[in-house]
Amino acid sequence: MERKRKPAGRILAVIPVLLLAVALTLTAVSCGDGSDTSQSGTTTKLPPGATGQTLTDTSSDAEATQAQATNEEEEEDATEDSSSASDSTSTTDLVKTVYLSGANIAVVSVARDDSNEAALTSSAREVSGDFLLVEMTITNVDDELVDLSKYSFRLWNTAIDADLYEDFYGSDGTYGAYVSENMISAALLDYETLQTVSMKLRVGETAEDLMLFFDLNPQSTARNEGVAMEGTNLVIYDTETGDAVEINLSGYAG
């Protein structure tokens, strides 16, 4: 018995339907991708193995590193400024104090001048040279009077030649008189009047605006290059007891 064959036309009609279904499926997938792309607005090409989260983390790390570097630079600048300010303050406000025979004797400032103008009186003439001005205060911290006239104020440095002073100043030791080979003495003066100070201080009293004026090179207008503050000592000597104290002038201008 012969089987009936299906008409070829029916088979051919089914094929276009299948093709149409496949095409619609591909179109739907394509439209879906396009929708995502249009919503994002841009397309980022990522390196192999990278994701969007990877890029976000990397960007955050970079920003954090930059912020840390900026903070470190600001802290370093602040430290330098603070250090500079500290150095400046310590030099400007430097005060060295010693105790001798009931008194605290303090060096407030030191200045090196190229003339004697700062100690010039009507009976003297202005000359060029190398001079050291030492400003001081003295406070009576004892329980009785302190007589300032008993103190002798001296300057020592290996570059000071004490034998040269008498030739210029004679017996006047106001700005330098022989004490020993490398040591000279000078008179304690009132900074305003330039008069010799020989007062007595009451208990608790402070004498301010006191000065010493040393000639560092009495026979020349040139600077005594051998005298540096690091190697210069102010020696305060009690003429009654023979006690003495020293203040090294390092750190002061000069």
C-alpha positions in Angstrom: 0.0 0.0 0.0 1.5 3.3 -1.0 2.0 6.1 1.5 0.7 9.5 0.7 3.4 12.1 0.2 3.0 15.5 1.9 2.7 18.3 -0.6 6.0 20.1 -1.1 4.3 23.4 -1.0 3.3 23.0 2.7 6.9 22.4 3.7 8.1 25.4 1.8 5.5 27.5 3.5 6.8 26.5 7.0 10.4 27.5 6.3 9.6 31.3 5.9 7.7 31.2 9.2 10.7 29.7 11.1 13.1 32.2 9.5 10.8 35.1 10.6 10.7 33.8 14.2 14.5 33.7 14.3 14.8 37.2 12.9 12.4 38.6 15.5 14.3 36.9 18.3 17.6 38.5 17.1 16.0 41.9 16.7 14.7 41.7 20.3 18.1 40.9 21.7 19.7 43.7 19.6 17.1 46.2 20.7 17.7 45.3 24.4 21.4 46.0 24.1 20.7 49.3 22.3 18.4 50.3 25.1 21.1 49.8 27.7 23.6 51.7 25.6 21.3 54.6 25.0 20.5 54.9 28.8 24.2 55.0 29.8 24.9 57.6 27.1 28.6 56.5 26.8 30.5 53.3 26.3 33.7 52.8 28.3 36.2 50.5 26.9 37.7 48.5 29.8 41.1 46.8 29.9 41.2 43.0 30.0 40.0 41.7 33.3 38.8 45.2 34.5 35.3 46.1 35.6 33.4 49.3 36.3 34.0 48.8 40.0 37.7 48.3 39.4 37.9 51.7 37.7 35.9 53.4 40.5 38.2 51.8 43.2 41.3 52.9 41.3 40.1 56.5 40.9 39.2 56.7 44.6 42.7 55.4 45.6 44.3 58.0 43.3 42.3 60.8 44.9 43.1 59.6 48.4 46.9 59.4 47.6 46.8 62.9 46.2 45.0 64.2 49.2 47.5 62.5 51.6 50.4 64.0 49.6 48.9 67.5 49.9 48.3 67.1 53.6 51.9 66.0 54.1 53.2 69.0 52.2 51.1 71.3 54.2 52.3 69.7 57.5 55.9 69.9 56.4 55.5 73.6 55.5 53.9 74.3 58.8 56.7 72.5 60.6 59.3 74.6 58.8 57.5 77.8 59.5 57.2 76.8 63.2 60.9 75.9 63.3 61.9 79.2 61.7 59.7 81.2 64.1 61.1 79.3 67.0 64.7 79.9 66.0 64.0 83.6 65.5 62.3 83.9 68.9 65.1 82.1 70.7 67.8 84.4 69.2 65.8 87.7 69.8 64.7 86.8 73.3 68.0 85.3 74.5 68.7 86.3 78.1 71.5 84.7 80.1 71.5 85.2 83.9 74.0 84.4 86.6 73.9 84.8 90.4 76.7 86.6 92.4 76.8 87.9 95.9 73.0 88.5 96.3 72.2 89.6 92.8 70.9 88.1 89.6 72.9 89.6 86.8 71.3 89.2 83.3 72.6 89.9 79.8 69.6 91.2 77.9 71.2 92.0 74.5 74.6 92.3 72.8 75.4 94.5 69.8 78.6 95.1 67.9 79.1 98.7 66.5 81.5 100.2 64.1 81.8 103.5 66.1 81.5 104.7 69.6 78.4 106.7 68.9 76.2 104.7 71.3 78.4 105.7 74.2 79.4 109.2 73.0 79.4 112.0 75.6 80.0 115.7 75.2 83.5 115.3 76.4 84.5 112.7 73.8 84.8 112.6 70.0 83.2 110.1 67.7 85.7 107.5 66.3 85.4 104.5 64.0 86.4 101.1 65.3 85.2 97.9 66.8 82.9 98.2 69.8 80.8 95.8 71.8 77.6 97.0 73.7 76.2 94.7 76.4 72.8 95.7 77.8 72.1 94.3 81.3 69.7 94.2 84.3 70.6 93.5 87.9 68.2 92.3 90.6 68.7 92.2 94.3 67.5 88.7 95.4 69.2 88.9 98.8 67.8 89.9 102.2 70.0 93.0 102.5 71.3 95.8 100.3 73.4 95.1 97.2 76.0 97.6 96.4 76.7 97.6 92.6 80.0 99.5 93.0 81.6 96.3 94.4 81.2 94.5 91.0 83.9 94.6 88.3 82.7 93.8 84.8 85.3 92.2 82.5 85.6 90.8 79.0 87.8 87.9 78.0 88.8 86.7 74.6 92.1 85.3 73.3 92.1 87.9 70.6 92.0 90.8 73.1 95.4 92.4 73.7 94.9 94.2 77.0 98.4 95.9 76.7 97.1 98.1 74.0 94.5 100.0 76.0 96.6 102.3 78.1 98.2 103.9 75.1 94.8 105.2 73.9 92.7 105.5 77.0 95.4 106.3 79.6 94.1 105.8 83.1 90.5 106.0 82.0 89.2 102.5 81.9 85.6 103.3 81.0 85.7 101.4 77.7 88.6 99.1 78.4 91.4 98.8 81.0 94.0 96.2 81.6 93.1 93.2 83.8 95.3 90.5 82.4 96.8 89.5 79.1 93.5 88.8 77.3 91.0 90.5 79.7 89.8 94.0 80.0 87.3 95.8 82.3 84.7 98.4 81.6 82.6 100.7 83.7 78.9 99.9 84.3 76.9 102.8 82.7 73.4 104.1 82.8 72.1 103.5 79.2 70.3 106.8 79.1 72.7 109.2 80.8 76.0 107.3 80.2 77.0 108.0 83.7 78.8 105.4 85.9 76.4 103.4 88.0 77.3 102.9 91.7 73.9 102.7 93.4 72.7 100.4 96.1 69.7 98.2 95.3 67.0 97.5 97.9 65.8 94.0 98.5 63.7 93.0 95.5 64.8 96.0 93.4 65.9 95.7 89.8 68.2 98.1 88.0 67.4 98.2 84.3 68.9 100.0 81.3 72.4 99.2 82.4 75.2 98.9 79.8 78.8 98.0 79.3 80.7 99.4 76.3 84.0 97.6 75.3 86.5 98.8 72.7 87.7 95.6 71.0 90.5 97.2 69.0 91.7 100.4 70.7 94.5 101.4 68.3 92.7 100.8 64.9 89.5 101.6 63.1 89.4 98.0 61.8 87.3 95.1 63.1 89.1 92.7 65.5 88.3 89.6 63.4 89.7 87.3 66.1 86.8 88.2 68.5 83.8 86.0 68.0 81.0 85.7 70.5 81.4 82.0 70.9 84.9 82.5 72.4 84.0 85.6 74.4 83.1 85.6 78.1 81.7 88.3 80.3 83.2 87.9 83.7 81.6 89.5 86.8 83.9 89.8 89.7 83.1 90.6 93.3 86.0 92.9 94.5 85.0 92.3 98.2 84.9 88.5 98.3 86.9 87.6 95.2 84.1 85.5 93.8 83.4 85.5 90.1 81.0 84.2 87.5 81.1 84.1 83.8 78.6 84.4 80.9 79.6 83.1 77.5 78.2 85.4 74.8 77.5 82.7 72.2 74.1 83.1 70.6 74.1 86.9 70.8 74.8 89.1 67.8 78.3 90.3 67.4 
